[in-house]
Amino acid sequence: MSETPYIDGGEKAAVLETVVIKDGGEYNAFYKLVTRSERIIELCVLVLSEHKDANLRKIEEMLDGFRPK
């Protein structure tokens, strides 16, 4: 996952990954932030940490395919 801002479809974007503890469970949180004019649009994908590796390809496809209109 990239933590460095980049250009995605003409918009500035960044993808971040962090670990979140919520309701006693450990999750990996993936965020894609895209600027649009003066707005910031966010996509967040949460996955239980023990299922991260099994779902990483699908998560990356979702993040790559996220293009706000």
C-alpha positions as CSV (number, residue, x, y, z in Angstrom):
1,M,0.0,0.0,0.0
2,S,1.2,3.5,-0.8
3,E,1.5,6.1,1.8
4,T,2.9,8.7,-0.6
5,P,0.4,11.0,-2.4
6,Y,0.1,10.3,-6.1
7,I,-2.1,11.3,-9.1
8,D,-5.0,9.0,-9.7
9,G,-7.3,9.9,-12.7
10,G,-6.2,13.5,-12.5
11,E,-6.9,13.8,-8.8
12,K,-4.5,13.8,-5.9
13,A,-4.8,10.5,-3.9
14,A,-3.2,8.6,-1.1
15,V,-3.7,5.1,0.3
16,L,-3.0,4.5,4.0
17,E,-3.1,1.3,6.1
18,T,-3.4,1.2,9.9
19,V,-4.4,-1.3,12.6
20,V,-7.6,-0.5,14.5
21,I,-8.9,-2.1,17.8
22,K,-12.7,-2.0,17.8
23,D,-15.1,-3.9,20.0
24,G,-12.3,-6.2,21.2
25,G,-11.3,-7.2,17.6
26,E,-8.1,-6.2,15.7
27,Y,-8.8,-4.9,12.2
28,N,-6.6,-3.7,9.4
29,A,-8.1,-0.4,8.0
30,F,-7.3,0.7,4.5
31,Y,-8.1,4.3,3.5
32,K,-8.1,5.8,0.1
33,L,-8.3,9.6,0.2
34,V,-9.0,11.5,-3.0
35,T,-9.1,15.3,-3.4
36,R,-11.8,16.8,-5.5
37,S,-11.6,20.6,-5.7
38,E,-11.8,21.6,-2.1
39,R,-13.3,18.3,-0.8
40,I,-11.6,15.1,0.4
41,I,-13.4,11.9,-0.5
42,E,-12.6,8.8,1.6
43,L,-13.1,5.1,1.1
44,C,-12.4,2.9,4.1
45,V,-12.1,-0.9,4.0
46,L,-12.0,-2.8,7.3
47,V,-10.9,-6.4,7.5
48,L,-10.3,-8.6,10.5
49,S,-6.5,-8.9,10.9
50,E,-6.6,-12.7,10.7
51,H,-8.3,-12.5,7.3
52,K,-6.1,-9.7,5.8
53,D,-3.8,-11.9,3.7
54,A,-6.7,-14.0,2.3
55,N,-8.5,-10.8,1.2
56,L,-5.6,-8.5,0.2
57,R,-6.0,-8.9,-3.5
58,K,-9.7,-8.0,-3.4
59,I,-9.0,-5.0,-1.1
60,E,-6.3,-3.7,-3.5
61,E,-8.8,-4.1,-6.4
62,M,-11.4,-2.1,-4.5
63,L,-9.0,0.7,-3.6
64,D,-7.6,0.9,-7.2
65,G,-11.0,0.9,-8.7
66,F,-12.4,3.7,-6.5
67,R,-12.7,6.8,-8.7
68,P,-15.3,9.3,-7.4
69,K,-17.4,11.0,-10.0
